[in-house]
Amino acid sequence: MERIDKMKQFLEAGEFVTTHGVMGELKLYPWSDSPDFVAGLPRLYLSAQGGKALKPVQVRIHKGMCIVKLEGVDSIEAARPYLRRTVYFDRNDVTLPEGRYFVQDIIGCRVVDADTGHEYGEIVHITHPGANDVYTIRAQSGQEYLFPAVDEFLAALEPENRLVFVRPIPGMFGEMVNGDADED
């Protein structure tokens, strides 16, 4: 079984989408819960494997974006090579609050009924349409189900064991439960 320590060391932080001004600042579109998370990162990387670190010397938040001034990037010409580039962070540079996980660590987890042990499938995608996350779970049959990641239905998250335990309501995974189906 794949364990969390086999997961990616460098995770996507966002994308440099344009320059800002003429002094080499870049607008970074953050791919996190909030731009504050990205603003607090001590280093950024241009590769999912790490490599040479980029040092943000100043980061400010403006209209949901991060305006980033990188060490050694002092002109619009010096900033242009970074445009449309995805930037990464080292998971060792951050500490998440208790019970919080990186999306990357939840994707790929098997979804198991906390009461019966029945396996529903694997989490293949996570969206954030509103107040809570929604997991896309793909069953072995290939059928996909949307699952609201709320306390009422989530029994336990164990990404370190590649497992998510759930307590779904009847019909949530399309199956008829407890006599819900019409009998022949």
Phi, psi and omega per residue, in radians:
M1 nan 2.319 3.127
E2 -1.232 2.322 -3.127
R3 -1.856 2.865 -3.066
I4 -1.041 -0.531 -3.129
D5 -1.215 -0.168 3.052
K6 -1.609 -0.037 -3.125
M7 -1.316 2.988 -3.124
K8 -1.025 2.349 3.076
Q9 -1.381 -0.615 -3.107
F10 -1.937 2.142 -3.057
L11 -1.957 2.648 -3.116
E12 -1.161 2.278 3.112
A13 -1.800 -0.532 -3.109
G14 2.792 -2.825 -3.091
E15 -2.414 2.377 2.990
F16 -1.310 2.051 -3.021
V17 -1.803 -0.461 3.129
T18 -2.888 2.978 3.033
T19 -1.509 2.914 3.104
H20 -2.376 1.924 -3.111
G21 1.316 -2.877 -3.068
V22 -1.986 0.077 -3.071
M23 -1.732 0.292 3.044
G24 1.587 0.141 3.101
E25 -1.310 2.633 -3.133
L26 -2.177 2.491 3.014
K27 -1.580 2.203 3.128
L28 -1.959 2.165 3.046
Y29 -1.498 1.958 -3.051
P30 -1.373 2.442 3.077
W31 -1.874 0.987 -3.116
S32 -2.489 3.112 3.133
D33 -1.025 -0.549 -3.112
S34 -2.730 2.647 3.086
P35 -1.123 -0.371 3.103
D36 -1.047 -0.619 3.125
F37 -1.049 -0.888 -3.118
V38 -1.148 -0.674 -3.134
A39 -1.060 -0.441 -3.118
G40 -1.559 -0.013 -3.106
L41 -1.324 2.307 -3.101
P42 -1.371 -0.384 -3.098
R43 -2.547 2.653 3.023
L44 -2.254 2.739 -3.119
Y45 -2.322 2.643 3.132
L46 -1.680 0.057 -3.102
S47 -2.339 2.555 3.067
A48 -1.204 -0.130 3.086
Q49 -1.799 0.049 -3.140
G50 1.620 -2.059 -3.112
G51 1.594 -2.631 -3.107
K52 -1.170 2.246 -3.122
A53 -1.425 2.500 2.978
L54 -1.684 2.343 -3.098
K55 -1.839 1.926 3.018
P56 -1.246 2.147 3.112
V57 -1.658 -0.339 3.055
Q58 -2.711 2.379 3.062
V59 -2.405 2.253 3.039
R60 -2.296 2.671 -3.097
I61 -1.728 2.326 3.134
H62 -2.521 1.997 3.099
K63 0.924 0.814 3.077
G64 1.369 0.032 3.128
M65 -1.965 2.837 3.035
C66 -1.845 2.210 3.017
I67 -1.657 1.992 -2.978
V68 -1.976 2.262 3.008
K69 -1.888 2.006 -3.133
L70 -1.619 2.521 3.067
E71 -1.008 2.253 3.089
G72 1.475 -0.036 3.117
V73 -1.911 1.752 -2.977
D74 -2.071 0.147 3.122
S75 -2.581 2.849 3.113
I76 -1.092 -0.609 3.127
E77 -1.144 -0.690 3.130
A78 -1.235 -0.436 -3.124
A79 -1.435 -0.498 -3.029
R80 -0.970 -0.658 3.136
P81 -1.086 -0.296 -3.121
Y82 -1.527 -0.220 -3.070
L83 -1.096 2.468 -3.139
R84 1.107 0.375 3.104
R85 -1.748 2.379 3.013
T86 -1.368 2.408 3.075
V87 -2.003 2.626 -3.044
Y88 -2.148 2.814 3.016
F89 -2.265 2.727 3.106
D90 -1.500 2.188 -3.119
R91 -1.020 -0.405 3.105
N92 -1.268 -0.219 3.139
D93 -1.464 -0.082 -3.100
V94 -2.345 2.698 3.032
T95 -2.175 2.125 3.124
L96 -1.500 2.610 3.055
P97 -1.099 2.725 3.100
E98 -0.887 2.298 3.092
G99 1.446 0.049 3.099
R100 -1.883 2.513 -3.092
Y101 -2.389 2.741 3.005
F102 -1.278 2.469 3.096
V103 -0.919 -0.752 -3.129
Q104 -0.956 -0.552 -3.103
D105 -1.402 -0.344 3.140
I106 -1.576 -0.604 3.096
I107 -1.089 2.293 -3.113
G108 1.697 -0.173 3.100
C109 -1.239 2.522 3.028
R110 -1.378 2.477 -3.127
V111 -1.839 2.096 -3.016
V112 -2.208 2.422 3.071
D113 -1.181 2.168 -3.080
A114 -1.146 -0.433 -3.083
D115 -1.694 -0.645 -3.044
T116 -1.844 -0.328 -3.075
G117 1.435 0.017 3.131
H118 -1.152 2.306 3.111
E119 -1.624 2.163 -3.105
Y120 -1.563 -0.476 -3.113
G121 2.661 -2.674 -3.069
E122 -2.262 2.480 3.097
I123 -1.310 2.124 -3.091
V124 -1.959 -0.253 -3.118
H125 -2.807 2.641 3.082
I126 -2.323 2.252 3.059
T127 -2.019 2.891 -3.095
H128 -2.287 1.146 -3.029
P129 -1.293 -0.282 -3.091
G130 -2.888 -2.269 -3.044
A131 -1.211 -0.401 -3.117
N132 -2.383 2.810 3.069
D133 -1.291 2.728 3.022
V134 -2.200 2.150 3.131
Y135 -1.596 2.369 2.938
T136 -1.664 2.095 -3.094
I137 -1.968 2.199 3.124
R138 -1.815 2.099 3.092
A139 -1.318 2.899 3.099
Q140 -1.036 -0.492 3.130
S141 -1.238 -0.228 -3.081
G142 1.711 -0.244 3.094
Q143 -1.114 2.419 3.106
E144 -1.952 2.503 -3.125
Y145 -2.240 2.502 3.040
L146 -1.661 2.290 -3.049
F147 -2.231 2.062 3.114
P148 -1.251 2.147 -3.094
A149 -1.495 1.292 3.136
V150 -2.082 2.716 -3.087
D151 -0.950 -0.581 -3.127
E152 -1.036 -0.560 -3.080
F153 -1.919 -0.344 3.133
L154 -1.587 2.092 3.105
A155 -1.535 -0.740 -3.131
A156 -2.864 2.467 3.007
L157 -1.861 2.166 3.094
E158 -2.298 1.147 -3.112
P159 -1.071 -0.450 3.103
E160 -1.119 -0.391 3.073
N161 -1.874 0.098 -3.140
R162 1.090 0.637 -3.100
L163 -2.286 2.514 2.957
V164 -2.258 2.152 3.137
F165 -1.724 2.343 -3.061
V166 -2.261 2.829 3.010
R167 -2.279 1.415 -3.074
P168 -1.324 2.733 3.013
I169 -1.471 2.744 3.134
P170 -0.949 2.355 3.103
G171 1.560 -0.167 -3.089
M172 -1.081 -0.588 3.104
F173 -1.860 0.403 3.054
G174 1.443 -0.286 -3.108
E175 -1.411 2.631 3.057
M176 -1.596 2.330 -3.032
V177 -2.215 2.542 3.031
N178 0.955 0.814 3.072
G179 1.367 0.221 3.124
D180 -1.182 -0.464 -3.091
A181 -1.390 2.601 3.049
D182 -1.233 2.389 3.137
E183 -1.530 2.559 3.136
D184 -1.271 nan nan
